[in-house]
Amino acid sequence: MSESQARRAIVMEGTGGVWRVRTPDGGEHDAALAGRLKQELKGQLKLAVGDHVTVEPDERASAWRITGIEPRTSVLSRREPGGRYGERIVAANIDQVLVVFAVASPEPHPRMIDRFLVIAEANDLRAHVVLNKVDLAHGEADVEALARRFAAAGYPVHRTSVKRGDGLEEMRRELHGRVTAVTGPSGVGKSSLLNALHPELGLRTQEVSPSVNKGRHTTVGARLIALPDGDEGYLVDTPGLREVGLWGLQLDALDQCFPEFAPFLGECRFQDCTHAIEPGCAVRAAVDGGTVDASRYESYLKLRAELEASDRDW
């Protein structure tokens, strides 16, 4: 195989050893790991959506093969679902994360959103909060209360409505030229929102189940989607998640995943303060004084207890 036939590509989607890759000319091909590369990896690295790879055409087999994987600049990962031990990489080489949830239908669970935000922080990824379906809100005050909760923590907050078109142009500007992972619970309207931003995508959507007030899964696995019209960006459409487990986050680093804690870290009486029960805790004083949102602090305590329990179990 001549070097002139090798070219760079990006992994768009795939499972079971066959991956869809896209080359810079816009061509898409199915490709499998070359036998030599499989031997070199020996299970140490699993290919993920968003990986930059080198591919070559295999003319004898009328197929393509992946001959190299470039170092990753970032990953979005979480714990394996179902209580299993291990890491599941959702996507690689992404620039930012949009955490989408609905203000109604289904009702929002801010602490679950905090989990998504902590995962983004733990992966050193810039996160935006998207309050979707604002046209279904019980009142403007409810929307603004949610917005203040996350804006006070330092996150950009976007208010969107597919039905009315609220916030869509602002979202298009945020997506331009970036690789963006779109995540959040099931049923919050992620696919509908992406279709409204770029109707050419034609993503499948489904209604929220009224019996359980939860969305049915419409995206099976993560996949990379090239933005149309020369927008020079990609979307990572991720499955709706009902279980969001932390992975690779050290217990003593959890407080650094709450940006609003940053001004107070290092100001506590004890250097190893857990911000739970110790006297002289600057974080708790900020909560008592209203500088740090009390419900965000409660999320921190709940996640800390979860990490402590995981350490004991594993």
FENBEL-V171750 format. One line per field, one symbol per residue. burial: + if it has 24 or more other ideal C-beta (glycine too) atoms within 12 Angstrom, else -. Layout:
burial->???
This chain:
burial->------+-++++++----+++++----+++++++--+--------++++++++++++------++++++--+-++++++-------+++++++++++++++++++++++++++++++++++++-++++++++++-++-----+--++-++-+++++++++++---+++--++-+++-+++++++++++++++++++++--+-+-+--+-----+++-++-+++++++---+-+++++++++--++++++-+--++-+++++--++--+----+-++----++++-++----++-+++-+++-++-++-------
